[in-house]
Amino acid sequence: MNRPSPCQCGSPTAAPCACSCGARGGANGGIHLRAATVEDIPLLCALINDLAEYEQLEHECVSTPEQIAELLFGPAPRVFAELAHTRGEAVGFAVWYFTASTFAGTPGLFIEDLYVRPAFRRRGIGRRMLSHLAGKARAFGCRRVEWRALKANAPALRFYEGLSAVPLVDWTTFRLDGAAMDAIAAIPR
C-alpha cells in the first residue's frame, strides 16, 4: 500500500512498533496491548489514516503528527491511546478519554477510536482491546464504557452487539464546529 496519505498524520507503511513482548506477542494468543508512547506518533498516525480510509472519511482526517502528539502527550493530556500488536507488528489501536455522568455521579470511559487492521480481524484482538479498556474503566471507578459506530459499519455493529453492548437509540449526537461554533461562541455571555 504505497500511496500518499490523505491525512497529514503519517504513512500506512510505517515500520512495525517495538513492544515489551520482544516481538513474540506475549502469552495471550500472540496479542500484546500497551499504552502508546510519544515514540509511537508515526505509527498512531498511520493507524488513524487506515481508519479514515476504512470508514471512507479521508476528507475529514486532517490531523498532523504534532497535533496528535500534543493531544496525547502534551502538558496536561486528557486523551489516551493503546496499541495492539502481535509478533511485534502493530495491528490496532484505541483512543479514549474520561466522561462524566451527573445522573450516576461517576466517571465514564469514552472510546473515540477503536480499530483493528482488516487482515488481523476475527482473531480476538478487538475483544481483547475492549476487555482491556473495560478493565481500565473499572480500575478508575467508571460506571460505563461508551463509543460510537457508523451505522453503515455492519460488521462492527454485529461485533459490538455480540458483546452485549447496547445501542443508545434514544440519543442523538450533535456537533458544533467551524462557523456554527464560532457564531455560538460569539454570543455575549
C-alpha positions, 0 to 999 in steps of 0.5 A: 500500500504505497500511496500518499496519505490523505491525512497529514498524520503519517504513512500506512507503511510505517515500520512495525512498533517495538513492544515489551513482548520482544516481538513474540506477542506475549502469552495471550494468543500472540496479542500484546496491548500497551499504552502508546508512547510519544515514540509511537506518533508515526505509527498512531498516525498511520493507524488513524489514516487506515481508519479514515480510509476504512470508514471512507472519511479521508476528507475529514482526517486532517490531523498532523503528527504534532497535533496528535502528539500534543493531544496525547502527550502534551502538558496536561493530556486528557486523551489516551491511546493503546496499541495492539500488536502481535509478533511485534507488528502493530495491528490496532489501536484505541483512543479514549478519554474520561466522561462524566455522568451527573445522573450516576455521579461517576466517571465514564470511559469514552472510546473515540477510536477503536480499530483493528487492521482488516487482515488481523480481524476475527482473531480476538484482538478487538475483544481483547482491546475492549476487555482491556479498556473495560478493565481500565474503566473499572480500575478508575471507578467508571460506571460505563464504557461508551463509543460510537459506530457508523451505522453503515459499519455492519460488521462492527455493529454485529461485533459490538452487539455480540458483546452485549453492548447496547445501542443508545437509540434514544440519543442523538449526537450533535456537533458544533464546529467551524462557523456554527461554533464560532457564531455560538461562541460569539454570543455575549455571555 
